[in-house]
């Protein structure tokens, strides 16, 4: 019969990255960690770790054990909270990486999470490739814009983000553009566009409309539109509620992209990371749901 304590040590070893760090977390010696994991491998009849270029990683069987043990831990925590009659507030440190294409649009949701979970400390960064940062262990969880779940990652699809052309009310009243092609001051992305979809739109529109400015970041794009410099494609979930902006045309389904919350598939989530994933996924799914 499997010993749950050995599974707990296995989870800690994967989270910590090596036996020595796991021993420190568990307050036991490294030899005991190795002995208990050897016993678990003998009981299961399969190796749980293999040597990689950057250290040891769970085998295919180890990942399956990891998935089951992670669920067992979550159920055990839930049982303790239910029987105890009082939920234990999650605590810890979560490193969050956000797709640079999203700019600061998700900060209200992160602030709401922080207010609801004062014992969880967030480290927030942006990246052109948050999926790769999670794979490289530079972050615990990523808010990623991808069409499908990448290999070596697991998580939750939040929903589809849409884009539509927007300008200020003052601009549309003055210029009265009937469609994106009629915009006299188009704001385009210079260098590497945040999304292939934006490159497609810029290419199509720039041939028919005068370009007023080129920008290289989401913050600059949004700022240029807000200040009346011209029109650009913005995220509908962020631009629709903005009182000073107006849509010039409906969103085009062809340029939608999915928002995912992703973690490595070979590392069990800490309690704080799990709380972040579930909470933020629920908040964002409500926020990005189309209103029309």
C-alpha positions as CSV (number, residue, x, y, z in Angstrom):
1,X,0.0,0.0,0.0
2,X,1.3,3.4,-0.9
3,X,2.4,5.7,1.8
4,X,0.9,9.2,1.4
5,X,3.9,10.7,3.2
6,X,6.1,9.4,0.4
7,X,3.9,11.1,-2.2
8,X,4.1,14.3,-0.2
9,X,7.9,14.1,-0.2
10,X,7.7,13.5,-4.0
11,X,5.6,16.6,-4.5
12,X,8.0,18.7,-2.4
13,X,11.1,17.4,-4.3
14,X,9.5,18.3,-7.6
15,X,8.5,21.7,-6.3
16,X,11.9,22.4,-4.8
17,X,13.8,21.2,-7.8
18,X,16.3,18.9,-6.0
19,X,16.6,16.7,-2.9
20,X,18.6,19.2,-0.9
21,X,16.1,22.0,-1.2
22,X,13.3,19.5,-0.5
23,X,15.0,18.4,2.7
24,X,15.2,22.0,3.9
25,X,11.5,22.6,3.2
26,X,10.6,19.3,5.0
27,X,13.1,19.8,7.8
28,X,14.6,16.4,7.3
29,X,18.0,15.3,5.9
30,X,18.7,14.8,2.2
31,X,19.4,11.1,2.8
32,X,15.9,10.5,4.1
33,X,14.4,12.3,1.1
34,X,16.3,10.0,-1.2
35,X,15.5,6.9,0.7
36,X,11.7,7.7,0.8
37,X,11.6,8.4,-2.9
38,X,13.5,5.2,-3.7
39,X,10.9,3.3,-1.7
40,X,8.1,5.0,-3.6
41,X,9.7,4.0,-6.9
42,X,10.1,0.4,-5.8
43,X,6.4,0.3,-4.7
44,X,5.3,1.7,-8.1
45,X,7.8,-0.4,-10.1
46,X,8.8,2.5,-12.3
47,X,11.5,5.3,-12.1
48,X,10.0,8.7,-11.3
49,X,12.9,10.9,-12.3
50,X,15.2,11.1,-15.3
51,X,18.4,13.2,-15.9
52,X,17.9,16.2,-18.2
53,X,20.2,18.9,-19.5
54,X,19.3,21.2,-16.6
55,X,18.9,18.6,-13.8
56,X,16.4,15.9,-12.9
57,X,12.8,15.9,-14.2
58,X,9.8,13.6,-13.7
59,X,9.5,10.7,-16.2
60,X,6.3,10.1,-18.0
61,X,5.2,7.9,-15.1
62,X,6.4,10.5,-12.7
63,X,4.3,13.1,-14.3
64,X,1.2,10.9,-13.9
65,X,2.1,10.3,-10.3
66,X,2.6,14.1,-9.9
67,X,-0.9,14.8,-11.4
68,X,-2.6,12.3,-9.1
69,X,-0.6,13.4,-6.0
70,X,-1.3,17.0,-6.7
71,X,-5.1,16.3,-6.8
72,X,-4.8,14.2,-3.6
73,X,-3.1,17.1,-1.8
74,X,-5.8,19.6,-3.0
75,X,-8.5,17.2,-1.8
76,X,-6.8,16.7,1.5
77,X,-6.5,20.4,2.0
78,X,-10.2,20.8,1.2
79,X,-11.2,18.1,3.5
80,X,-9.2,19.6,6.4
81,X,-10.9,23.0,5.7
82,X,-14.4,21.5,5.5
83,X,-14.1,19.3,8.6
84,X,-12.3,22.1,10.5
85,X,-15.1,24.5,9.7
86,X,-12.8,27.3,8.6
87,X,-10.9,27.7,5.4
88,X,-7.2,28.3,5.8
89,X,-6.2,31.4,3.8
90,X,-3.6,30.5,1.1
91,X,-0.3,32.2,1.6
92,X,3.0,32.4,-0.3
93,X,4.7,34.1,-3.2
94,X,3.5,33.8,-6.8
95,X,5.6,34.9,-9.8
96,X,3.3,36.0,-12.6
97,X,4.3,36.7,-16.2
98,X,1.9,38.5,-18.5
99,X,1.9,38.8,-22.3
100,X,3.3,42.2,-23.2
101,X,0.4,42.5,-25.7
102,X,-2.0,42.9,-22.8
103,X,-0.2,46.0,-21.4
104,X,-1.6,47.1,-18.1
105,X,-5.2,46.1,-18.9
106,X,-5.2,43.2,-16.4
107,X,-3.9,45.2,-13.4
108,X,-7.4,45.9,-12.0
109,X,-8.0,42.1,-11.8
110,X,-4.6,41.5,-10.2
111,X,-5.3,44.3,-7.7
112,X,-8.6,42.7,-6.8
113,X,-6.9,39.4,-6.3
114,X,-4.3,40.9,-4.0
115,X,-6.9,42.7,-1.9
116,X,-8.8,39.4,-1.5
117,X,-5.6,37.4,-0.7
118,X,-3.5,39.6,1.5
119,X,-1.2,36.7,2.5
120,X,-0.2,36.1,-1.1
121,X,2.6,38.3,-2.5
122,X,2.7,38.8,-6.3
123,X,5.8,39.5,-8.5
124,X,4.4,40.7,-11.8
125,X,6.4,41.0,-15.1
126,X,5.6,41.3,-18.7
127,X,7.1,39.3,-21.6
128,X,6.9,38.9,-25.3
129,X,6.8,35.1,-24.8
130,X,5.3,34.3,-21.4
131,X,4.9,30.6,-22.3
132,X,8.7,30.2,-22.7
133,X,9.3,32.0,-19.4
134,X,7.1,29.5,-17.6
135,X,8.8,26.6,-19.3
136,X,12.2,28.1,-18.3
137,X,11.1,28.4,-14.7
138,X,11.4,32.1,-14.8
139,X,7.8,32.4,-13.6
140,X,5.3,30.2,-11.7
141,X,2.3,31.0,-13.9
142,X,1.7,32.8,-17.2
143,X,-1.1,34.8,-18.7
144,X,-0.5,33.8,-22.3
145,X,-2.1,34.5,-25.7
146,X,-2.0,31.3,-27.7
147,X,-4.4,29.5,-30.0
148,X,-3.8,26.2,-28.3
149,X,-2.2,24.8,-25.1
150,X,1.5,24.5,-25.7
151,X,3.5,21.3,-25.0
152,X,4.9,21.0,-21.4
153,X,2.3,23.3,-20.0
154,X,-1.1,22.8,-18.4
155,X,-3.7,25.2,-17.1
156,X,-7.0,26.8,-17.9
157,X,-8.3,28.5,-21.0
158,X,-10.0,31.7,-19.9
159,X,-11.7,32.7,-23.1
160,X,-11.2,34.4,-26.5
161,X,-10.0,38.0,-26.7
162,X,-11.3,40.1,-29.6
163,X,-10.1,43.2,-31.3
164,X,-12.0,46.1,-33.0
165,X,-11.0,49.5,-34.3
166,X,-11.5,52.4,-31.8
167,X,-10.9,56.1,-31.7
168,X,-11.9,58.9,-29.3
169,X,-15.5,60.3,-29.5
170,X,-14.0,63.6,-30.5
171,X,-12.0,62.0,-33.3
172,X,-15.0,60.1,-34.7
173,X,-17.2,63.2,-34.5
174,X,-14.7,65.2,-36.4
175,X,-13.5,62.7,-39.0
176,X,-16.7,60.5,-39.3
177,X,-14.9,57.4,-40.5
178,X,-17.4,54.9,-42.0
179,X,-15.0,51.9,-41.7
180,X,-11.4,51.2,-40.8
181,X,-10.3,51.9,-44.4
182,X,-11.7,55.4,-44.2
183,X,-9.6,56.4,-41.2
184,X,-7.4,59.3,-42.0
185,X,-5.0,58.8,-39.1
186,X,-4.2,55.1,-38.6
187,X,-1.9,54.0,-35.7
188,X,0.2,51.0,-36.7
189,X,2.7,48.7,-35.0
190,X,6.4,49.1,-35.8
191,X,8.9,46.4,-35.6
192,X,7.6,43.1,-34.3
193,X,3.8,43.4,-33.9
194,X,2.4,42.0,-30.6
195,X,0.2,39.6,-32.6
196,X,0.2,38.2,-36.2
197,X,-3.4,39.4,-36.3
198,X,-2.3,43.0,-35.8
199,X,0.2,42.6,-38.6
200,X,-2.5,41.3,-40.9
201,X,-4.8,44.3,-40.0
202,X,-2.0,46.8,-40.3
203,X,-1.1,45.5,-43.8
204,X,-4.6,45.6,-45.0
205,X,-5.5,49.0,-43.6
206,X,-2.3,50.8,-44.2
207,X,-2.8,50.4,-48.0
208,X,-6.0,52.3,-47.8
209,X,-5.6,54.7,-44.9
210,X,-3.0,57.3,-44.0
211,X,-0.7,56.3,-41.2
212,X,-0.4,58.9,-38.5
213,X,2.1,57.1,-36.2
214,X,4.0,53.9,-35.6
215,X,4.3,52.5,-32.1
216,X,6.1,49.6,-30.6
217,X,4.1,48.7,-27.5
218,X,0.6,48.2,-26.3
219,X,0.9,51.0,-23.8
220,X,1.9,53.4,-26.6
221,X,-0.8,52.1,-28.9
222,X,-3.5,52.6,-26.3
223,X,-2.1,56.0,-25.2
224,X,-2.0,57.3,-28.8
225,X,-5.7,56.4,-29.3
226,X,-6.7,57.9,-25.9
227,X,-5.0,61.2,-26.8
228,X,-6.8,61.4,-30.1
229,X,-3.9,60.8,-32.4
230,X,-5.9,58.4,-34.5
231,X,-7.5,55.0,-34.6
232,X,-6.2,51.5,-33.9
233,X,-7.3,48.0,-33.1
234,X,-7.7,47.5,-29.3
235,X,-8.9,44.7,-27.1
236,X,-12.7,45.0,-26.9
237,X,-12.8,43.9,-23.2
238,X,-10.6,46.9,-22.3
239,X,-11.8,49.5,-24.8
240,X,-15.6,49.0,-24.7
241,X,-15.9,50.2,-21.1
242,X,-13.7,53.3,-21.8
243,X,-16.1,56.3,-21.8
244,X,-14.0,58.3,-24.2
245,X,-13.6,55.6,-26.9
246,X,-15.9,54.5,-29.7
247,X,-15.9,51.5,-31.9
248,X,-15.5,52.2,-35.6
249,X,-16.5,48.7,-36.7
250,X,-17.5,45.4,-35.1
251,X,-14.8,42.9,-33.9
252,X,-13.6,40.5,-36.6
253,X,-13.7,36.9,-35.4
254,X,-10.7,36.1,-37.6
255,X,-8.3,38.0,-35.3
256,X,-9.4,36.6,-32.0
257,X,-6.9,34.8,-29.8
258,X,-7.3,32.7,-26.6
259,X,-6.2,33.8,-23.2
260,X,-4.7,31.0,-21.1
261,X,-3.4,30.7,-17.5
262,X,-0.5,28.2,-17.8
263,X,1.9,26.4,-15.5
264,X,4.5,23.8,-16.1
265,X,3.1,20.3,-16.4
266,X,5.9,18.7,-14.5
267,X,5.7,20.9,-11.4
268,X,2.9,20.7,-8.8
269,X,1.2,24.0,-8.0
270,X,1.8,25.5,-4.6
271,X,-1.3,26.4,-2.7
272,X,-0.9,30.1,-3.5
273,X,-0.4,29.4,-7.2
274,X,-3.5,27.2,-7.3
275,X,-5.5,30.0,-5.6
276,X,-4.2,32.5,-8.1
277,X,-5.1,30.4,-11.1
278,X,-8.7,29.6,-10.0
279,X,-9.4,33.2,-8.8
280,X,-8.0,35.1,-11.7
281,X,-9.5,32.7,-14.3
282,X,-12.9,33.3,-12.8
283,X,-12.4,37.1,-12.7
284,X,-11.1,37.3,-16.3
285,X,-13.6,34.9,-17.8
286,X,-16.4,37.2,-16.5
287,X,-14.6,40.4,-17.7
288,X,-13.7,39.3,-21.2
289,X,-17.1,37.7,-22.0
290,X,-18.5,39.5,-25.0
291,X,-21.3,42.0,-24.2
292,X,-22.7,41.8,-27.7
